[in-house]
Amino acid sequence: MPPFACPTNHTYKPMPVNVVELRQRLNLTQVQFARRFGFAVGTLRHWENGTRKPRGPALVLLNLIWRDPAAVVRALRPPVRG
């Protein structure tokens, strides 16, 4: 079984992420964080003030950013074509 494969009965449930703490840990403003990772600023503000919670693919992305922000930035860069 490939290392990225998991049993078919496994359901991935991403952990909640404290978005304020994550953004501050990266020393980014709301606008910078939103632009760098592709979120709407308004959505980010809702998450930070608690009126909404990230879910689905956004929560997965936030978990990836939490674990390895540099890898996410590299993955989101446009490919270099030679």
Biopython code that builds the backbone (N, CA, C, O; Angstrom):
import numpy as np
from Bio.PDB.StructureBuilder import StructureBuilder

atoms = [
    (1, "MET", "N", (0.846, -1.177, 0.000)),
    (1, "MET", "CA", (0.000, 0.000, 0.000)),
    (1, "MET", "C", (0.894, 1.244, 0.000)),
    (1, "MET", "O", (1.807, 1.337, 0.820)),
    (2, "PRO", "N", (0.648, 2.210, -0.914)),
    (2, "PRO", "CA", (1.461, 3.435, -0.947)),
    (2, "PRO", "C", (1.396, 4.170, 0.397)),
    (2, "PRO", "O", (0.400, 4.059, 1.111)),
    (3, "PRO", "N", (2.452, 4.920, 0.745)),
    (3, "PRO", "CA", (2.486, 5.599, 2.049)),
    (3, "PRO", "C", (1.372, 6.624, 2.236)),
    (3, "PRO", "O", (1.016, 6.935, 3.372)),
    (4, "PHE", "N", (0.820, 7.149, 1.163)),
    (4, "PHE", "CA", (-0.237, 8.153, 1.279)),
    (4, "PHE", "C", (-1.620, 7.524, 1.320)),
    (4, "PHE", "O", (-2.606, 8.213, 1.582)),
    (5, "ALA", "N", (-1.704, 6.235, 1.065)),
    (5, "ALA", "CA", (-2.997, 5.553, 1.057)),
    (5, "ALA", "C", (-3.439, 5.255, 2.489)),
    (5, "ALA", "O", (-2.614, 5.096, 3.388)),
    (6, "CYS", "N", (-4.731, 5.184, 2.677)),
    (6, "CYS", "CA", (-5.278, 4.822, 3.971)),
    (6, "CYS", "C", (-6.445, 3.866, 3.740)),
    (6, "CYS", "O", (-6.994, 3.815, 2.640)),
    (7, "PRO", "N", (-6.821, 3.120, 4.755)),
    (7, "PRO", "CA", (-7.921, 2.186, 4.574)),
    (7, "PRO", "C", (-9.182, 2.898, 4.076)),
    (7, "PRO", "O", (-9.410, 4.068, 4.382)),
    (8, "THR", "N", (-9.983, 2.182, 3.317)),
    (8, "THR", "CA", (-11.182, 2.801, 2.739)),
    (8, "THR", "C", (-12.208, 3.177, 3.791)),
    (8, "THR", "O", (-13.083, 4.001, 3.523)),
    (9, "ASN", "N", (-12.127, 2.596, 4.978)),
    (9, "ASN", "CA", (-13.089, 2.939, 6.014)),
    (9, "ASN", "C", (-12.618, 4.097, 6.894)),
    (9, "ASN", "O", (-13.292, 4.461, 7.857)),
    (10, "HIS", "N", (-11.467, 4.672, 6.566)),
    (10, "HIS", "CA", (-10.918, 5.788, 7.339)),
    (10, "HIS", "C", (-11.511, 7.106, 6.844)),
    (10, "HIS", "O", (-11.537, 7.371, 5.642)),
    (11, "THR", "N", (-11.976, 7.909, 7.760)),
    (11, "THR", "CA", (-12.468, 9.245, 7.430)),
    (11, "THR", "C", (-11.549, 10.259, 8.093)),
    (11, "THR", "O", (-11.340, 10.224, 9.306)),
    (12, "TYR", "N", (-11.010, 11.153, 7.294)),
    (12, "TYR", "CA", (-10.128, 12.195, 7.834)),
    (12, "TYR", "C", (-10.976, 13.294, 8.436)),
    (12, "TYR", "O", (-11.880, 13.813, 7.781)),
    (13, "LYS", "N", (-10.698, 13.648, 9.656)),
    (13, "LYS", "CA", (-11.393, 14.750, 10.316)),
    (13, "LYS", "C", (-10.334, 15.746, 10.768)),
    (13, "LYS", "O", (-9.619, 15.500, 11.739)),
    (14, "PRO", "N", (-10.235, 16.881, 10.056)),
    (14, "PRO", "CA", (-9.192, 17.852, 10.413)),
    (14, "PRO", "C", (-9.442, 18.453, 11.794)),
    (14, "PRO", "O", (-10.582, 18.645, 12.218)),
    (15, "MET", "N", (-8.352, 18.738, 12.471)),
    (15, "MET", "CA", (-8.418, 19.364, 13.791)),
    (15, "MET", "C", (-8.812, 20.832, 13.648)),
    (15, "MET", "O", (-8.480, 21.465, 12.646)),
    (16, "PRO", "N", (-9.514, 21.377, 14.636)),
    (16, "PRO", "CA", (-9.796, 22.821, 14.612)),
    (16, "PRO", "C", (-8.478, 23.598, 14.665)),
    (16, "PRO", "O", (-7.497, 23.139, 15.249)),
    (17, "VAL", "N", (-8.473, 24.765, 14.056)),
    (17, "VAL", "CA", (-7.284, 25.610, 14.026)),
    (17, "VAL", "C", (-7.646, 26.982, 14.591)),
    (17, "VAL", "O", (-8.655, 27.574, 14.207)),
    (18, "ASN", "N", (-6.814, 27.480, 15.506)),
    (18, "ASN", "CA", (-6.982, 28.838, 16.007)),
    (18, "ASN", "C", (-6.360, 29.763, 14.949)),
    (18, "ASN", "O", (-5.141, 29.914, 14.874)),
    (19, "VAL", "N", (-7.214, 30.364, 14.149)),
    (19, "VAL", "CA", (-6.748, 31.145, 12.999)),
    (19, "VAL", "C", (-5.980, 32.381, 13.444)),
    (19, "VAL", "O", (-4.980, 32.735, 12.819)),
    (20, "VAL", "N", (-6.417, 33.039, 14.494)),
    (20, "VAL", "CA", (-5.706, 34.222, 14.996)),
    (20, "VAL", "C", (-4.291, 33.828, 15.406)),
    (20, "VAL", "O", (-3.320, 34.485, 15.031)),
    (21, "GLU", "N", (-4.186, 32.755, 16.177)),
    (21, "GLU", "CA", (-2.872, 32.309, 16.638)),
    (21, "GLU", "C", (-1.970, 31.925, 15.469)),
    (21, "GLU", "O", (-0.785, 32.259, 15.458)),
    (22, "LEU", "N", (-2.527, 31.227, 14.493)),
    (22, "LEU", "CA", (-1.759, 30.833, 13.314)),
    (22, "LEU", "C", (-1.254, 32.060, 12.564)),
    (22, "LEU", "O", (-0.071, 32.147, 12.235)),
    (23, "ARG", "N", (-2.140, 32.995, 12.297)),
    (23, "ARG", "CA", (-1.753, 34.198, 11.546)),
    (23, "ARG", "C", (-0.698, 34.994, 12.296)),
    (23, "ARG", "O", (0.270, 35.465, 11.699)),
    (24, "GLN", "N", (-0.883, 35.147, 13.608)),
    (24, "GLN", "CA", (0.083, 35.904, 14.400)),
    (24, "GLN", "C", (1.425, 35.180, 14.488)),
    (24, "GLN", "O", (2.479, 35.816, 14.487)),
    (25, "ARG", "N", (1.383, 33.848, 14.564)),
    (25, "ARG", "CA", (2.619, 33.060, 14.590)),
    (25, "ARG", "C", (3.438, 33.282, 13.320)),
    (25, "ARG", "O", (4.669, 33.252, 13.347)),
    (26, "LEU", "N", (2.730, 33.507, 12.201)),
    (26, "LEU", "CA", (3.403, 33.765, 10.930)),
    (26, "LEU", "C", (3.738, 35.243, 10.746)),
    (26, "LEU", "O", (4.340, 35.633, 9.745)),
    (27, "ASN", "N", (3.343, 36.058, 11.718)),
    (27, "ASN", "CA", (3.622, 37.496, 11.698)),
    (27, "ASN", "C", (3.055, 38.164, 10.444)),
    (27, "ASN", "O", (3.731, 38.956, 9.786)),
    (28, "LEU", "N", (1.791, 37.827, 10.124)),
    (28, "LEU", "CA", (1.121, 38.398, 8.949)),
    (28, "LEU", "C", (-0.119, 39.165, 9.369)),
    (28, "LEU", "O", (-0.789, 38.808, 10.338)),
    (29, "THR", "N", (-0.416, 40.225, 8.628)),
    (29, "THR", "CA", (-1.689, 40.914, 8.825)),
    (29, "THR", "C", (-2.802, 40.045, 8.242)),
    (29, "THR", "O", (-2.534, 39.058, 7.557)),
    (30, "GLN", "N", (-4.044, 40.417, 8.517)),
    (30, "GLN", "CA", (-5.163, 39.680, 7.931)),
    (30, "GLN", "C", (-5.098, 39.708, 6.409)),
    (30, "GLN", "O", (-5.311, 38.688, 5.754)),
    (31, "VAL", "N", (-4.807, 40.868, 5.855)),
    (31, "VAL", "CA", (-4.744, 40.999, 4.390)),
    (31, "VAL", "C", (-3.614, 40.144, 3.830)),
    (31, "VAL", "O", (-3.804, 39.446, 2.834)),
    (32, "GLN", "N", (-2.438, 40.190, 4.458)),
    (32, "GLN", "CA", (-1.308, 39.397, 3.984)),
    (32, "GLN", "C", (-1.608, 37.901, 4.041)),
    (32, "GLN", "O", (-1.331, 37.170, 3.091)),
    (33, "PHE", "N", (-2.171, 37.454, 5.151)),
    (33, "PHE", "CA", (-2.486, 36.034, 5.313)),
    (33, "PHE", "C", (-3.505, 35.596, 4.270)),
    (33, "PHE", "O", (-3.343, 34.556, 3.633)),
    (34, "ALA", "N", (-4.550, 36.390, 4.100)),
    (34, "ALA", "CA", (-5.602, 36.052, 3.134)),
    (34, "ALA", "C", (-5.028, 35.969, 1.722)),
    (34, "ALA", "O", (-5.318, 35.020, 0.992)),
    (35, "ARG", "N", (-4.231, 36.936, 1.338)),
    (35, "ARG", "CA", (-3.652, 36.928, -0.018)),
    (35, "ARG", "C", (-2.676, 35.782, -0.219)),
    (35, "ARG", "O", (-2.683, 35.129, -1.262)),
    (36, "ARG", "N", (-1.842, 35.539, 0.775)),
    (36, "ARG", "CA", (-0.813, 34.507, 0.636)),
    (36, "ARG", "C", (-1.417, 33.117, 0.452)),
    (36, "ARG", "O", (-0.885, 32.289, -0.288)),
    (37, "PHE", "N", (-2.547, 32.871, 1.142)),
    (37, "PHE", "CA", (-3.099, 31.511, 1.126)),
    (37, "PHE", "C", (-4.434, 31.391, 0.385)),
    (37, "PHE", "O", (-5.033, 30.316, 0.375)),
    (38, "GLY", "N", (-4.907, 32.476, -0.232)),
    (38, "GLY", "CA", (-6.076, 32.396, -1.099)),
    (38, "GLY", "C", (-7.428, 32.466, -0.410)),
    (38, "GLY", "O", (-8.421, 31.972, -0.944)),
    (39, "PHE", "N", (-7.476, 33.072, 0.764)),
    (39, "PHE", "CA", (-8.743, 33.245, 1.460)),
    (39, "PHE", "C", (-9.273, 34.648, 1.231)),
    (39, "PHE", "O", (-8.500, 35.580, 1.007)),
    (40, "ALA", "N", (-10.578, 34.802, 1.285)),
    (40, "ALA", "CA", (-11.168, 36.140, 1.261)),
    (40, "ALA", "C", (-10.918, 36.787, 2.624)),
    (40, "ALA", "O", (-11.032, 36.126, 3.656)),
    (41, "VAL", "N", (-10.580, 38.070, 2.627)),
    (41, "VAL", "CA", (-10.311, 38.776, 3.881)),
    (41, "VAL", "C", (-11.543, 38.725, 4.780)),
    (41, "VAL", "O", (-11.420, 38.523, 5.988)),
    (42, "GLY", "N", (-12.715, 38.905, 4.207)),
    (42, "GLY", "CA", (-13.949, 38.864, 4.996)),
    (42, "GLY", "C", (-14.146, 37.518, 5.677)),
    (42, "GLY", "O", (-14.563, 37.454, 6.834)),
    (43, "THR", "N", (-13.847, 36.450, 4.961)),
    (43, "THR", "CA", (-13.959, 35.109, 5.531)),
    (43, "THR", "C", (-12.984, 34.951, 6.692)),
    (43, "THR", "O", (-13.346, 34.432, 7.748)),
    (44, "LEU", "N", (-11.759, 35.394, 6.496)),
    (44, "LEU", "CA", (-10.749, 35.329, 7.553)),
    (44, "LEU", "C", (-11.222, 36.093, 8.782)),
    (44, "LEU", "O", (-11.058, 35.617, 9.906)),
    (45, "ARG", "N", (-11.798, 37.255, 8.588)),
    (45, "ARG", "CA", (-12.291, 38.057, 9.723)),
    (45, "ARG", "C", (-13.412, 37.336, 10.460)),
    (45, "ARG", "O", (-13.463, 37.364, 11.690)),
    (46, "HIS", "N", (-14.304, 36.696, 9.724)),
    (46, "HIS", "CA", (-15.377, 35.924, 10.367)),
    (46, "HIS", "C", (-14.804, 34.794, 11.219)),
    (46, "HIS", "O", (-15.264, 34.553, 12.335)),
    (47, "TRP", "N", (-13.800, 34.107, 10.687)),
    (47, "TRP", "CA", (-13.170, 33.033, 11.460)),
    (47, "TRP", "C", (-12.524, 33.593, 12.719)),
    (47, "TRP", "O", (-12.636, 33.013, 13.799)),
    (48, "GLU", "N", (-11.849, 34.724, 12.568)),
    (48, "GLU", "CA", (-11.123, 35.282, 13.706)),
    (48, "GLU", "C", (-12.054, 35.831, 14.781)),
    (48, "GLU", "O", (-11.735, 35.751, 15.967)),
    (49, "ASN", "N", (-13.197, 36.386, 14.387)),
    (49, "ASN", "CA", (-14.089, 36.930, 15.418)),
    (49, "ASN", "C", (-15.102, 35.899, 15.910)),
    (49, "ASN", "O", (-15.924, 36.197, 16.777)),
    (50, "GLY", "N", (-15.043, 34.685, 15.356)),
    (50, "GLY", "CA", (-15.854, 33.592, 15.866)),
    (50, "GLY", "C", (-17.269, 33.494, 15.323)),
    (50, "GLY", "O", (-18.046, 32.661, 15.791)),
    (51, "THR", "N", (-17.628, 34.328, 14.343)),
    (51, "THR", "CA", (-18.979, 34.237, 13.786)),
    (51, "THR", "C", (-19.115, 33.075, 12.815)),
    (51, "THR", "O", (-20.229, 32.643, 12.522)),
    (52, "ARG", "N", (-18.005, 32.568, 12.315)),
    (52, "ARG", "CA", (-17.980, 31.383, 11.459)),
    (52, "ARG", "C", (-16.765, 30.546, 11.822)),
    (52, "ARG", "O", (-15.800, 31.038, 12.406)),
    (53, "LYS", "N", (-16.835, 29.270, 11.461)),
    (53, "LYS", "CA", (-15.699, 28.370, 11.678)),
    (53, "LYS", "C", (-15.262, 27.821, 10.339)),
    (53, "LYS", "O", (-16.099, 27.501, 9.495)),
    (54, "PRO", "N", (-13.951, 27.707, 10.132)),
    (54, "PRO", "CA", (-13.483, 27.096, 8.887)),
    (54, "PRO", "C", (-13.915, 25.634, 8.848)),
    (54, "PRO", "O", (-13.928, 24.948, 9.870)),
    (55, "ARG", "N", (-14.269, 25.171, 7.651)),
    (55, "ARG", "CA", (-14.660, 23.776, 7.497)),
    (55, "ARG", "C", (-14.286, 23.304, 6.110)),
    (55, "ARG", "O", (-13.895, 24.098, 5.254)),
    (56, "GLY", "N", (-14.407, 22.031, 5.898)),
    (56, "GLY", "CA", (-14.124, 21.452, 4.588)),
    (56, "GLY", "C", (-12.693, 21.708, 4.138)),
    (56, "GLY", "O", (-11.766, 21.673, 4.948)),
    (57, "PRO", "N", (-12.513, 21.968, 2.840)),
    (57, "PRO", "CA", (-11.176, 22.162, 2.291)),
    (57, "PRO", "C", (-10.411, 23.321, 2.948)),
    (57, "PRO", "O", (-9.188, 23.263, 3.067)),
    (58, "ALA", "N", (-11.120, 24.362, 3.371)),
    (58, "ALA", "CA", (-10.441, 25.486, 4.031)),
    (58, "ALA", "C", (-9.799, 25.031, 5.334)),
    (58, "ALA", "O", (-8.684, 25.441, 5.655)),
    (59, "LEU", "N", (-10.496, 24.191, 6.080)),
    (59, "LEU", "CA", (-9.942, 23.693, 7.340)),
    (59, "LEU", "C", (-8.755, 22.769, 7.086)),
    (59, "LEU", "O", (-7.783, 22.784, 7.842)),
    (60, "VAL", "N", (-8.828, 21.976, 6.040)),
    (60, "VAL", "CA", (-7.699, 21.120, 5.679)),
    (60, "VAL", "C", (-6.486, 21.994, 5.338)),
    (60, "VAL", "O", (-5.377, 21.729, 5.803)),
    (61, "LEU", "N", (-6.701, 23.030, 4.528)),
    (61, "LEU", "CA", (-5.602, 23.931, 4.172)),
    (61, "LEU", "C", (-5.026, 24.609, 5.406)),
    (61, "LEU", "O", (-3.807, 24.724, 5.527)),
    (62, "LEU", "N", (-5.869, 25.058, 6.318)),
    (62, "LEU", "CA", (-5.378, 25.688, 7.548)),
    (62, "LEU", "C", (-4.538, 24.705, 8.366)),
    (62, "LEU", "O", (-3.533, 25.097, 8.960)),
    (63, "ASN", "N", (-4.937, 23.445, 8.399)),
    (63, "ASN", "CA", (-4.137, 22.434, 9.100)),
    (63, "ASN", "C", (-2.774, 22.257, 8.445)),
    (63, "ASN", "O", (-1.763, 22.117, 9.133)),
    (64, "LEU", "N", (-2.748, 22.263, 7.118)),
    (64, "LEU", "CA", (-1.472, 22.157, 6.413)),
    (64, "LEU", "C", (-0.596, 23.373, 6.683)),
    (64, "LEU", "O", (0.610, 23.238, 6.894)),
    (65, "ILE", "N", (-1.193, 24.554, 6.676)),
    (65, "ILE", "CA", (-0.443, 25.778, 6.970)),
    (65, "ILE", "C", (0.121, 25.698, 8.389)),
    (65, "ILE", "O", (1.267, 26.081, 8.625)),
    (66, "TRP", "N", (-0.676, 25.205, 9.326)),
    (66, "TRP", "CA", (-0.232, 25.081, 10.718)),
    (66, "TRP", "C", (1.002, 24.176, 10.813)),
    (66, "TRP", "O", (1.960, 24.482, 11.523)),
    (67, "ARG", "N", (0.957, 23.060, 10.082)),
    (67, "ARG", "CA", (2.050, 22.078, 10.167)),
    (67, "ARG", "C", (3.302, 22.506, 9.431)),
    (67, "ARG", "O", (4.412, 22.306, 9.924)),
    (68, "ASP", "N", (3.135, 23.101, 8.245)),
    (68, "ASP", "CA", (4.316, 23.435, 7.443)),
    (68, "ASP", "C", (3.993, 24.587, 6.491)),
    (68, "ASP", "O", (3.769, 24.361, 5.302)),
    (69, "PRO", "N", (3.968, 25.809, 7.001)),
    (69, "PRO", "CA", (3.588, 26.950, 6.158)),
    (69, "PRO", "C", (4.500, 27.132, 4.948)),
    (69, "PRO", "O", (4.029, 27.513, 3.877)),
    (70, "ALA", "N", (5.788, 26.868, 5.101)),
    (70, "ALA", "CA", (6.713, 27.042, 3.971)),
    (70, "ALA", "C", (6.381, 26.077, 2.840)),
    (70, "ALA", "O", (6.461, 26.447, 1.668)),
    (71, "ALA", "N", (6.009, 24.849, 3.175)),
    (71, "ALA", "CA", (5.646, 23.876, 2.142)),
    (71, "ALA", "C", (4.396, 24.319, 1.396)),
    (71, "ALA", "O", (4.299, 24.138, 0.182)),
    (72, "VAL", "N", (3.450, 24.894, 2.107)),
    (72, "VAL", "CA", (2.220, 25.372, 1.458)),
    (72, "VAL", "C", (2.544, 26.533, 0.529)),
    (72, "VAL", "O", (2.039, 26.590, -0.592)),
    (73, "VAL", "N", (3.377, 27.452, 0.982)),
    (73, "VAL", "CA", (3.770, 28.580, 0.132)),
    (73, "VAL", "C", (4.466, 28.062, -1.126)),
    (73, "VAL", "O", (4.186, 28.534, -2.227)),
    (74, "ARG", "N", (5.370, 27.094, -0.969)),
    (74, "ARG", "CA", (6.044, 26.518, -2.141)),
    (74, "ARG", "C", (5.043, 25.860, -3.085)),
    (74, "ARG", "O", (5.134, 26.018, -4.302)),
    (75, "ALA", "N", (4.104, 25.135, -2.533)),
    (75, "ALA", "CA", (3.111, 24.427, -3.361)),
    (75, "ALA", "C", (2.196, 25.391, -4.101)),
    (75, "ALA", "O", (1.701, 25.064, -5.180)),
    (76, "LEU", "N", (1.967, 26.557, -3.549)),
    (76, "LEU", "CA", (1.058, 27.525, -4.165)),
    (76, "LEU", "C", (1.745, 28.437, -5.174)),
    (76, "LEU", "O", (1.072, 29.167, -5.901)),
    (77, "ARG", "N", (3.068, 28.406, -5.229)),
    (77, "ARG", "CA", (3.795, 29.220, -6.219)),
    (77, "ARG", "C", (3.496, 28.732, -7.620)),
    (77, "ARG", "O", (3.307, 27.537, -7.846)),
    (78, "PRO", "N", (3.455, 29.660, -8.557)),
    (78, "PRO", "CA", (3.294, 29.220, -9.951)),
    (78, "PRO", "C", (4.495, 28.382, -10.369)),
    (78, "PRO", "O", (5.614, 28.657, -9.937)),
    (79, "PRO", "N", (4.285, 27.371, -11.193)),
    (79, "PRO", "CA", (5.404, 26.532, -11.613)),
    (79, "PRO", "C", (6.369, 27.326, -12.492)),
    (79, "PRO", "O", (5.967, 28.202, -13.257)),
    (80, "VAL", "N", (7.642, 26.994, -12.359)),
    (80, "VAL", "CA", (8.681, 27.629, -13.188)),
    (80, "VAL", "C", (8.774, 26.829, -14.476)),
    (80, "VAL", "O", (8.992, 25.618, -14.451)),
    (81, "ARG", "N", (8.612, 27.496, -15.572)),
    (81, "ARG", "CA", (8.684, 26.827, -16.874)),
    (81, "ARG", "C", (9.956, 27.260, -17.574)),
    (81, "ARG", "O", (10.297, 28.442, -17.601)),
    (82, "GLY", "N", (10.640, 26.305, -18.129)),
    (82, "GLY", "CA", (11.918, 26.616, -18.737)),
    (82, "GLY", "C", (11.911, 26.634, -20.174)),
    (82, "GLY", "O", (12.944, 26.886, -20.793)),
]
sb = StructureBuilder()
sb.init_structure("model")
sb.init_model(0)
sb.init_chain("A")
sb.init_seg("    ")
for serial, (resi, resn, name, xyz) in enumerate(atoms, 1):
    if name == "N":
        sb.init_residue(resn, " ", resi, " ")
    sb.init_atom(name, np.array(xyz, "f"), 0.0, 1.0, " ", f" {name:<3s}", serial, name[0])
structure = sb.get_structure()
